[in-house]
Amino acid sequence: MSKSFLRFLVVFGIAGAAALADPGTVVLPSIPPTDALHRYLENMQMQQARLEGARMEVEIDARLPRLKKEGRFQALRRVTRLGRVSYDAVRFMGDKMIKNDVIAKYLHAEAEALSRSMNGQANGKTISMAINDDNYKFKYKGMIGLNGRWLYVYQLTPKKKRLGLFKGELWIDLNTFLPFRESGRMVKNPSVFLKKVEFVRDYEFVDGLALPKRIESRVDTRLVGRAELNIAFNNILPERRAQVRICPMGF
């Protein structure tokens, strides 16, 4: 991960910790890190079943700092039960280079990575890129306070260099035992057009679920240099209607 991106994470964490109440009045949680991790893994298994086929609104703001080009893409996003990501384009505003060489290639790489990871086979079972004991080693790093919440921080190290996995951190909220933040760098490039992908993924808690709220990503591309993407998610709902034909590149 780049030094500038690491500085962003450190500053963000320090700023959040400063927002806590007087430490003398705060009761620190006493649950062992191993128990917190176990409860997180159990919760994520149940959540995966509840979110199968969910649809959501997505807004992607992308920019090429060196070329001073920007663009915004709005769409409906869905991940099917088979792991296929699809987008129903609503609107694009901005430079065509952003549309064709940044957003389109990012979405294509995302769809390919998720589809290949979830539909591949190894030793007779489906490969998943979920954060679990099969894919990652967990190392407890400590506890932080952020906006009145207590979070356990775990270092994640993939057991294999496989598409869709990343090396970085997982922050678990100790009120819900759900993910508050995931951050790191993809261990395998998802596309020939992308050289390096770093990200911070934040969640919000709704009805006992951890729903994606935003992703900040820094991507080194082979064609147009460093790209920055900010992705916001809204109105996440389970899919209850018939499947709609949508295409990642159809905008």
C-alpha positions as MATLAB code, in Angstrom:
seq = 'MSKSFLRFLVVFGIAGAAALADPGTVVLPSIPPTDALHRYLENMQMQQARLEGARMEVEIDARLPRLKKEGRFQALRRVTRLGRVSYDAVRFMGDKMIKNDVIAKYLHAEAEALSRSMNGQANGKTISMAINDDNYKFKYKGMIGLNGRWLYVYQLTPKKKRLGLFKGELWIDLNTFLPFRESGRMVKNPSVFLKKVEFVRDYEFVDGLALPKRIESRVDTRLVGRAELNIAFNNILPERRAQVRICPMGF';
ca = [
       0.000    0.000    0.000;
       1.320    3.466   -0.865;
       2.678    5.727    1.868;
       0.130    8.450    1.069;
      -2.737    6.000    1.399;
      -1.389    4.712    4.708;
      -1.150    8.270    5.991;
      -4.803    8.731    5.052;
      -5.794    5.705    7.138;
      -3.733    6.801   10.153;
      -5.032   10.382   10.128;
      -8.612    9.176    9.698;
      -8.275    6.831   12.670;
      -6.692    9.469   14.903;
      -9.398   11.966   14.055;
     -12.092    9.443   14.919;
     -10.452    8.516   18.211;
     -10.340   12.159   19.211;
     -14.130   12.302   18.923;
     -14.622    9.927   21.868;
     -15.838   11.073   25.267;
     -13.534   11.591   28.224;
     -11.534    8.319   28.516;
     -12.105    8.355   32.272;
     -15.860    7.863   31.750;
     -15.617    5.186   29.047;
     -15.865    1.479   29.895;
     -13.626   -0.566   27.629;
     -15.093   -3.782   26.191;
     -13.689   -6.959   27.712;
     -14.597   -9.574   25.100;
     -11.509  -11.545   23.960;
     -10.428  -10.823   20.353;
     -10.802  -14.514   19.444;
     -14.437  -14.516   20.614;
     -15.184  -11.298   18.727;
     -13.719  -12.767   15.552;
     -15.734  -15.966   15.960;
     -18.979  -14.012   16.356;
     -18.094  -11.915   13.312;
     -17.572  -15.025   11.160;
     -20.911  -16.467   12.298;
     -22.736  -13.208   11.588;
     -21.263  -12.886    8.103;
     -22.430  -16.370    7.161;
     -25.997  -15.451    8.114;
     -25.757  -12.066    6.398;
     -24.621  -13.589    3.115;
     -27.834  -15.611    2.887;
     -29.990  -12.551    3.662;
     -28.321  -10.387    1.003;
     -28.384  -12.832   -1.902;
     -29.687  -11.025   -4.956;
     -29.758   -7.600   -3.281;
     -30.042   -4.517   -5.479;
     -28.718   -1.062   -4.705;
     -28.166    2.370   -6.180;
     -24.535    3.191   -6.950;
     -22.834    6.496   -7.706;
     -19.209    6.467   -8.855;
     -17.157    9.666   -8.934;
     -13.893    9.113  -10.807;
     -10.996   11.392  -11.650;
      -7.601   11.373  -13.291;
      -5.586   13.903  -11.236;
      -2.679   14.118  -13.684;
      -4.943   14.767  -16.677;
      -7.487   16.835  -14.701;
     -10.439   14.813  -16.004;
     -13.544   13.820  -14.042;
     -16.783   11.905  -14.466;
     -19.795   10.590  -12.542;
     -21.658    7.348  -13.205;
     -25.030    6.481  -11.658;
     -26.494    2.982  -11.876;
     -28.438    0.163  -10.234;
     -26.175   -2.688   -9.098;
     -26.980   -6.304   -8.323;
     -24.983   -9.388   -7.355;
     -26.848  -12.542   -8.329;
     -26.859  -15.805   -6.358;
     -24.320  -17.134   -8.861;
     -21.917  -14.284   -8.114;
     -22.439  -12.243  -11.278;
     -22.238   -8.465  -10.844;
     -24.396   -6.421  -13.183;
     -25.179   -2.723  -13.611;
     -28.218   -0.990  -15.044;
     -26.861    2.373  -16.172;
     -28.895    5.443  -15.256;
     -26.690    8.390  -16.173;
     -23.100    9.403  -16.951;
     -21.747   12.944  -16.797;
     -18.189   13.989  -17.552;
     -15.219   13.218  -19.774;
     -15.460   10.217  -22.138;
     -11.970    9.071  -21.145;
     -13.210    8.657  -17.570;
     -16.179    6.673  -18.862;
     -14.267    4.353  -21.196;
     -10.787    4.015  -19.660;
     -11.543    4.231  -15.937;
     -15.103    3.405  -14.879;
     -15.897    0.842  -17.578;
     -12.644   -1.049  -17.035;
     -13.021   -0.903  -13.246;
     -16.540   -2.346  -13.408;
     -15.483   -5.005  -15.888;
     -12.571   -6.036  -13.658;
     -14.871   -6.165  -10.614;
     -17.403   -8.352  -12.408;
     -14.714  -10.710  -13.721;
     -13.019  -11.042  -10.331;
     -16.233  -11.783   -8.462;
     -17.566  -14.177  -11.073;
     -14.321  -16.146  -11.417;
     -13.799  -16.326   -7.657;
     -17.304  -17.477   -6.782;
     -17.795  -19.837   -9.727;
     -14.361  -21.451   -9.779;
     -13.903  -24.919   -8.358;
     -11.188  -26.238   -6.069;
     -11.179  -29.712   -4.486;
     -14.823  -30.188   -5.401;
     -16.200  -27.053   -3.746;
     -16.992  -23.527   -4.871;
     -14.252  -20.939   -4.346;
     -15.355  -17.859   -2.412;
     -13.522  -14.611   -1.771;
     -15.292  -14.058    1.557;
     -13.335  -12.944    4.609;
     -13.214  -16.252    6.493;
     -10.828  -18.891    7.875;
     -10.545  -20.629    4.515;
      -9.154  -17.565    2.759;
      -7.316  -15.541    5.409;
      -5.029  -15.592    8.412;
      -6.173  -13.188   11.159;
      -3.849  -11.333   13.521;
      -5.265   -9.106   16.244;
      -3.628   -5.657   16.203;
      -5.508   -3.725   18.867;
      -8.614   -1.718   19.705;
      -9.558    1.786   18.584;
     -12.405    4.185   19.277;
     -14.163    5.904   16.384;
     -17.223    8.149   16.623;
     -18.331    6.581   19.895;
     -17.794    2.981   18.749;
     -15.228    0.445   19.880;
     -13.554   -1.513   17.119;
     -11.177   -4.463   17.106;
      -8.571   -4.288   14.335;
      -7.286   -7.450   12.657;
      -4.535   -7.788   10.090;
      -5.625   -9.921    7.138;
      -3.152  -12.027    5.174;
      -4.512  -14.169    2.309;
      -3.571  -17.833    2.492;
      -3.282  -17.873   -1.298;
      -2.597  -15.227   -3.933;
      -6.010  -15.469   -5.530;
      -8.178  -13.085   -7.490;
     -10.506  -11.087   -5.258;
      -8.460  -11.414   -2.057;
      -6.576   -8.544   -0.430;
      -3.917   -7.891    2.156;
      -4.869   -5.284    4.725;
      -7.116   -4.725    7.728;
     -10.565   -5.624    9.034;
     -12.257   -3.453   11.681;
     -15.030   -5.231   13.640;
     -17.676   -3.237   15.511;
     -18.067   -4.587   19.050;
     -21.751   -3.655   19.320;
     -22.833   -5.735   16.341;
     -19.812   -7.961   15.570;
     -20.138   -6.895   11.938;
     -17.560   -5.232    9.668;
     -17.132   -1.499   10.132;
     -14.280   -1.142    7.639;
     -12.103   -3.192    5.312;
      -8.994   -1.731    3.695;
      -5.940   -2.878    1.828;
      -4.465   -3.798   -1.516;
      -5.596   -6.539   -3.893;
      -3.007   -9.327   -4.011;
      -3.718  -10.136   -7.648;
      -4.468   -7.647  -10.408;
      -8.101   -8.075  -11.526;
      -7.412   -6.920  -15.084;
      -4.569   -6.423  -17.536;
      -5.578   -2.750  -17.594;
      -5.082   -2.306  -13.836;
      -1.657   -2.553  -12.171;
      -2.528   -1.879   -8.523;
      -5.793   -1.501   -6.618;
      -5.961   -0.037   -3.095;
      -9.213    0.634   -1.268;
     -11.053    1.580    1.915;
     -14.562    0.070    2.202;
     -16.909    1.414    4.908;
     -20.176   -0.119    6.117;
     -23.343    1.100    7.838;
     -25.596   -0.966   10.090;
     -29.253   -1.411    9.118;
     -31.658   -3.987   10.610;
     -28.854   -6.214   11.844;
     -26.941   -6.096    8.559;
     -23.659   -4.449    7.565;
     -24.428   -2.727    4.263;
     -21.764   -1.150    2.032;
     -21.783    2.618    2.409;
     -18.809    3.829    0.392;
     -15.553    2.719   -1.173;
     -12.553    4.962   -1.767;
     -10.211    3.361   -4.270;
      -6.855    4.310   -5.789;
      -6.060    2.464   -8.999;
      -2.908    2.493  -11.101;
      -3.920    1.913  -14.721;
      -1.702    0.965  -17.654;
      -3.305    3.458  -20.032;
      -4.076    6.664  -18.149;
      -2.009    6.547  -14.943;
      -3.353    6.941  -11.393;
      -7.135    7.041  -11.069;
      -9.212    7.864   -7.988;
     -12.714    6.455   -7.502;
     -15.248    7.247   -4.781;
     -18.207    4.856   -4.793;
     -21.375    5.506   -2.761;
     -24.176    2.972   -2.162;
     -27.802    3.824   -1.379;
     -31.238    2.178   -1.046;
     -30.019   -1.392   -0.683;
     -32.932   -3.827   -0.953;
     -33.287   -7.608   -1.336;
     -34.240   -8.752   -4.829;
     -37.879   -9.890   -4.855;
     -38.671   -9.489   -8.535;
     -37.688  -11.423  -11.641;
     -34.142  -11.008  -12.900;
     -33.512   -8.091  -15.263;
     -30.987   -8.259  -18.084;
     -28.271   -5.731  -17.326;
     -24.768   -5.340  -18.649;
     -21.612   -4.002  -16.878;
     -20.483   -2.211  -20.043;
     -23.868   -0.940  -21.222;
     -23.540    2.772  -20.561;
];
